[in-house]
Amino acid sequence: MHCMRGFAVCWQQQQQQQQQQQQQQQQQQQQNIPFLRRQETVDAIQPRKETDTDRDRERQRQRETERQRETETDRDRDREIETEIEIGR
C-alpha cells in the first residue's frame, strides 16, 4: 500500500509537469493572439485544472473513509474474538 501511495504521488507530479509544459507551449503559441482572446483561452483552461484538483481531493477523502471503515471493522472483529475467548473460558 505504501509504495502505491509513492507511485501515485510520482504519477501526479508527472501529470502536473506535463500540464505545465502544455500550458507553456500554449502560452508561447498565444503570444501573437490579441490580449482579450488570449484571456478567454486562459479562462477556459483554468476551470479544468481546478476540477482535476477537486477530483483528487474527493478520491483522497474516499480512501480515508474506506481506511477508517476497515479499521473499525477490524476492531469489531477483534472484540468479537475477545468475547468468544472470554465465553470459552
Beta strands, then each sheet from edge to edge (+ up, - down):
end
